[in-house]
Amino acid sequence: MDFIRRAYSPTVQFEPPSSQDLKKAEDLFYKIFSSSFVDRDQEDWAKLGFQVEKTRNFLILTENEKTAKTGKGTYIFNTEKSIPIILEAPHYPSDKHTGTLAAQFMEEDPFLAGAWSSTHRKNTNLTAEPSSYFNAFSKAFGRAYPKGMILQFHGFDDNNEESKERSTDLIYSSTLSSPPPLFYTYGKCLKHLPFHVSLYPDEIKILGGTKNINAQKFREVTKEGLFLHLEMSLDLRNRLLKDKGLRTNFINCFIQK
């Protein structure tokens, strides 16, 4: 998915959208999620600084190449048969390979949508920024699919002493101090894969994403939806990138009934 690389710019300075623009974007995202997008909506997206591209299987939103970019993000929607799960890579590319992995999963499996940062984390942390299109995207999904699931990909520092002591490959969290039962169902599947998984907060007390604002905004509109925060070591990211079989077994933990 070359559009992700084209949309990213390391020089973009993040500018938070206004509350009015956020609400407009949330409603427009909702229209796409609820399959009520019409061509005239492209004009409304253009007013927000986005351009719309359609392919055979996807609808793609990127920042308008003719105007100043402000770190709005990149969003892709599966217009074919899909499942109510969306993927997010809020720290692409500073969390190495997370954006590439999200793109691979979108290409290989019928996920409903995906979101990528279009600027570096040093300009903004989209999991802590109160005014971002990532929040609007997450809320709109929760409105359209109140029982849906968000998989958010992160990469942790392998030199972190606590991580090294625990020999952790994946820190798996619901961003809640008391995870729901379904969290453990998926966790049990992950535990059977050939890497070490630590469940937050039962088995590890770091990098649980408990202050993640994307998760908070999602839960504002749904009590039944599930937000899963996946912190991966660089070694695991590299393995998933190179090994399609491992990717398949990993992602099947979340998509198989």
C-alpha positions as CSV (number, residue, x, y, z in Angstrom):
1,M,0.0,0.0,0.0
2,D,2.2,2.7,-1.3
3,F,-0.3,5.4,-0.4
4,I,0.8,5.2,3.2
5,R,4.4,6.0,2.3
6,R,3.3,8.8,0.0
7,A,1.1,10.3,2.6
8,Y,3.7,10.5,5.3
9,S,5.9,13.5,5.7
10,P,8.5,13.9,8.4
11,T,8.4,17.7,8.2
12,V,4.7,18.1,8.9
13,Q,4.0,20.1,12.0
14,F,0.8,18.8,13.7
15,E,-2.1,21.2,14.0
16,P,-5.1,20.1,16.0
17,P,-8.4,20.5,14.2
18,S,-11.2,22.7,15.6
19,S,-14.1,21.1,17.5
20,Q,-16.3,21.9,14.6
21,D,-14.0,20.2,12.1
22,L,-13.7,17.2,14.4
23,K,-17.5,16.8,14.7
24,K,-17.8,17.1,10.9
25,A,-15.1,14.5,10.3
26,E,-16.7,12.1,12.8
27,D,-20.0,12.4,11.0
28,L,-18.3,11.9,7.6
29,F,-16.4,8.9,8.9
30,Y,-19.7,7.5,10.3
31,K,-21.2,7.8,6.8
32,I,-18.4,5.7,5.4
33,F,-18.6,3.1,8.2
34,S,-22.4,2.9,7.7
35,S,-22.1,2.5,3.9
36,S,-23.9,5.7,3.2
37,F,-21.0,7.6,1.6
38,V,-21.9,9.5,-1.6
39,D,-19.7,11.2,-4.1
40,R,-20.8,14.7,-3.0
41,D,-19.2,13.9,0.4
42,Q,-15.9,14.4,-1.3
43,E,-16.5,18.2,-1.3
44,D,-17.0,18.1,2.5
45,W,-13.8,16.1,2.9
46,A,-12.0,18.6,0.7
47,K,-13.1,21.4,3.0
48,L,-11.3,19.6,5.9
49,G,-8.1,19.2,3.8
50,F,-8.5,15.6,2.7
51,Q,-8.6,14.1,-0.8
52,V,-10.6,10.9,-1.6
53,E,-9.2,8.2,-3.8
54,K,-11.2,5.1,-4.9
55,T,-9.8,1.8,-6.0
56,R,-11.6,-1.5,-6.8
57,N,-11.6,-2.6,-3.1
58,F,-10.8,0.5,-1.1
59,L,-11.7,4.1,-0.3
60,I,-8.7,6.1,0.7
61,L,-8.5,9.4,2.6
62,T,-5.2,11.3,2.6
63,E,-4.2,14.9,3.2
64,N,-4.7,17.1,0.2
65,E,-1.4,17.3,-1.7
66,K,-2.2,20.8,-2.9
67,T,-2.6,22.3,0.6
68,A,-0.4,22.5,3.7
69,K,-0.4,19.2,5.6
70,T,-1.1,19.3,9.3
71,G,-0.8,15.7,10.4
72,K,-4.4,14.7,9.8
73,G,-3.6,11.0,9.2
74,T,-4.3,8.5,6.5
75,Y,-7.5,6.3,6.5
76,I,-8.5,3.4,4.3
77,F,-11.9,1.7,4.1
78,N,-12.6,-1.8,2.7
79,T,-15.5,-1.4,0.3
80,E,-15.9,-5.2,-0.2
81,K,-16.9,-7.8,2.2
82,S,-15.4,-7.0,5.6
83,I,-15.5,-7.7,9.3
84,P,-16.2,-5.1,12.1
85,I,-12.6,-4.7,13.1
86,I,-10.4,-1.7,12.4
87,L,-6.6,-1.3,12.7
88,E,-4.7,1.7,13.9
89,A,-1.0,2.6,13.7
90,P,-0.8,5.9,15.6
91,H,3.0,6.1,15.9
92,Y,3.9,5.2,12.3
93,P,6.8,5.3,11.4
94,S,8.5,6.0,14.8
95,D,7.3,2.6,16.0
96,K,9.1,0.8,13.3
97,H,7.1,-1.6,11.0
98,T,3.8,-1.0,12.8
99,G,2.3,0.9,9.8
100,T,3.6,-1.7,7.4
101,L,2.2,-4.5,9.4
102,A,-1.2,-2.8,9.6
103,A,-1.1,-2.4,5.8
104,Q,-0.2,-6.1,5.3
105,F,-3.1,-7.1,7.5
106,M,-5.5,-4.9,5.5
107,E,-4.3,-6.5,2.3
108,E,-4.4,-10.1,3.5
109,D,-7.6,-10.1,5.6
110,P,-11.1,-8.5,5.3
111,F,-10.7,-5.7,7.9
112,L,-13.2,-2.9,7.7
113,A,-10.7,0.0,7.9
114,G,-7.3,1.2,9.0
115,A,-5.7,4.4,10.2
116,W,-2.1,5.6,10.0
117,S,-0.3,8.7,11.4
118,S,0.9,11.0,8.6
119,T,3.5,12.8,10.8
120,H,6.3,11.7,13.2
121,R,5.5,11.1,16.9
122,K,8.0,13.9,17.8
123,N,5.4,16.2,16.3
124,T,2.4,14.7,18.2
125,N,1.5,11.6,20.2
126,L,-1.9,10.7,18.7
127,T,-2.7,8.4,21.7
128,A,-2.5,11.5,24.0
129,E,-3.7,14.3,21.7
130,P,-7.3,15.4,22.7
131,S,-8.0,16.9,19.3
132,S,-7.2,14.6,16.4
133,Y,-8.9,13.0,13.5
134,F,-7.8,9.6,15.0
135,N,-10.3,10.3,17.8
136,A,-13.0,11.2,15.3
137,F,-12.3,8.0,13.4
138,S,-12.4,5.8,16.5
139,K,-15.6,7.4,17.8
140,A,-17.4,7.1,14.4
141,F,-16.5,3.4,14.3
142,G,-17.9,2.9,17.8
143,R,-21.1,4.6,16.8
144,A,-21.5,2.5,13.6
145,Y,-20.3,-0.8,15.2
146,P,-21.0,-0.7,19.0
147,K,-19.8,-4.3,19.3
148,G,-16.8,-3.8,17.0
149,M,-13.1,-4.1,17.9
150,I,-10.0,-1.8,17.4
151,L,-6.6,-3.4,17.2
152,Q,-4.0,-0.7,17.8
153,F,-0.3,-1.5,17.0
154,H,2.7,-0.2,18.9
155,G,6.3,-1.0,19.3
156,F,8.2,-0.9,22.6
157,D,11.8,-0.2,23.3
158,D,13.6,-3.6,23.5
159,N,16.1,-1.9,25.8
160,N,13.5,-1.2,28.4
161,E,14.8,-2.9,31.5
162,E,11.5,-4.2,32.7
163,S,10.7,-5.7,29.3
164,K,14.2,-7.3,29.1
165,E,13.7,-8.8,32.6
166,R,10.4,-10.4,31.5
167,S,11.6,-11.5,28.1
168,T,8.4,-10.1,26.6
169,D,7.6,-10.1,22.9
170,L,4.0,-8.8,23.2
171,I,2.4,-6.7,25.9
172,Y,-1.3,-7.3,25.4
173,S,-3.8,-4.9,27.0
174,S,-7.4,-3.7,26.8
175,T,-6.2,-0.3,28.2
176,L,-8.4,-1.1,31.2
177,S,-7.4,-2.1,34.8
178,S,-10.1,-4.8,34.7
179,P,-10.3,-6.3,31.2
180,P,-13.5,-7.8,29.9
181,P,-13.8,-11.6,29.4
182,L,-13.3,-11.5,25.7
183,F,-9.9,-10.0,26.2
184,Y,-8.8,-13.2,27.9
185,T,-10.4,-15.3,25.2
186,Y,-8.1,-13.7,22.6
187,G,-5.2,-13.7,25.0
188,K,-5.5,-17.5,25.4
189,C,-5.1,-17.9,21.7
190,L,-2.1,-15.6,21.6
191,K,-0.5,-17.7,24.3
192,H,-0.3,-20.7,22.0
193,L,1.9,-18.8,19.4
194,P,5.7,-19.1,19.3
195,F,6.5,-15.9,21.2
196,H,6.1,-14.7,24.7
197,V,2.9,-12.8,25.5
198,S,2.4,-10.8,28.7
199,L,-1.1,-9.8,29.7
200,Y,-1.7,-6.4,31.2
201,P,-2.3,-5.9,34.1
202,D,-2.2,-9.6,35.2
203,E,1.4,-10.4,34.2
204,I,3.0,-7.1,33.5
205,K,2.5,-3.6,34.9
206,I,4.0,-1.4,32.1
207,L,2.8,-0.2,28.7
208,G,-0.8,-0.9,29.3
209,G,-2.1,2.2,27.4
210,T,-4.4,3.1,30.3
211,K,-4.3,6.8,29.3
212,N,-4.9,6.1,25.6
213,I,-7.3,8.8,24.5
214,N,-8.3,6.9,21.3
215,A,-9.6,4.1,23.5
216,Q,-11.3,6.6,25.8
217,K,-13.1,8.3,22.9
218,F,-14.1,4.9,21.5
219,R,-15.6,3.9,24.8
220,E,-17.5,7.2,25.1
221,V,-19.9,5.9,22.4
222,T,-19.9,2.1,23.1
223,K,-19.8,0.0,26.2
224,E,-19.7,-3.3,24.3
225,G,-16.8,-2.5,21.9
226,L,-13.3,-3.9,22.5
227,F,-10.1,-1.8,22.2
228,L,-6.9,-3.9,22.2
229,H,-3.5,-2.3,22.6
230,L,-0.7,-4.5,21.2
231,E,2.9,-3.5,22.2
232,M,5.4,-5.5,20.2
233,S,9.1,-5.9,20.5
234,L,11.2,-5.1,17.4
235,D,12.1,-8.8,17.1
236,L,8.4,-9.8,16.9
237,R,7.6,-7.0,14.4
238,N,10.4,-8.2,12.2
239,R,9.2,-11.8,12.5
240,L,5.6,-10.9,11.6
241,L,6.8,-8.8,8.7
242,K,8.8,-11.7,7.2
243,D,6.6,-14.7,8.1
244,K,3.2,-14.8,6.5
245,G,2.3,-18.0,8.4
246,L,3.0,-16.3,11.7
247,R,1.0,-13.2,10.6
248,T,-1.9,-15.4,9.7
249,N,-1.9,-17.3,13.0
250,F,-1.5,-14.1,15.0
251,I,-4.3,-12.2,13.3
252,N,-6.6,-15.3,13.3
253,C,-6.7,-15.1,17.1
254,F,-8.9,-12.0,16.6
255,I,-10.9,-12.8,13.5
256,Q,-11.8,-16.4,14.0
257,K,-15.1,-17.0,15.9
